[in-house]
Amino acid sequence: MIIIDASPQWVPTPADIGSGLYLNARQRITVTSGAVSQWQDRDEKWTFTQSNSGLRFFYTATGWNNTPAINVTASTQRLLGTATFTPLIGASGLTTFVLARHTGTGWFWQQGNVAPSARTGLVVINNTLYGVVNGEVTTGSIPAATNNLLVWRFNGAAATKSILRLNGANLASGGITANATTTNAGALNIGFGVDPNTFLGFMSDLLILPYAASDSLIQKFEGCLAWQSGQRLQNFSTSHSFFPRPHTFLQHQEFLRHYLHQ
């Protein structure tokens, strides 16, 4: 017997994102003369802009598995948040997902003031990925010039407060002892905040959840993002639950039914 699952692929709902953000290069992006002047998150809660044409990311329609992406060609390029990003102020948990292919050192995103002890963000330095809370870090090595799905979860209430994942598998943990972020002001920037380096390369998606997602929910998001372009991420873990096929709405309904009846 052959069973064909025609259920559409699951995508995160506004409830899954909460007060966080979901940026993807396939929608709500304003391109002016080939460069990105504005990028609004999917649910229209947060807007990022760049008025200086010399500091804008470039846009490419085929930068990520033949789907749209931003192309960062200079470390001074960035998009500025237009309002204080409140979900990370005093946050005891966050989860971020990035689909990117980096070729140079710099921040994927950063929030915080000038003091290193008040910075929060995700940065790659010489092919080492850093999840940063209050100047403390969790680190792990990632390959350059390769399409990668990066995940970082911070949970101030957990025994192991920070984990990094790469392409659907655990990469590193530990290194952070903080119970919450001390970020107390400022907008979140796509690229650098106060440290003058944005990563070089391509990025198609950036999500920041204002909570520490469970392991099972992280895998659902990974399953969605890994198949986003219509084909599986090239280096996706073969042991991942959604390596054979993407997460579907039918599977999500079964997940909810099981969860609600526990």
Secondary structure, DSSP 8 states (H G I E B T S, - for coil): --------B----HHHHTTSEEEETTSSEEEETTEEEEEE-TTSS-EEE---GGG--EEEEEEETTEEEEEE-STT--EEEEEE-GGGTT-SEEEEEEEEEEEE-EEEEEEE-SSGGGEEEEEEETTEEEEEETTEEEEEE--SSS-EEEEEEEETTSSS-EEEEETTEEEEE-----SS----S-EEEES-SSSS-B-EEEEEEEEEESS---HHHHHHHHHHHHTTTSS--TT--TTSTTSSS--BHHHHHHHHHHHHT-
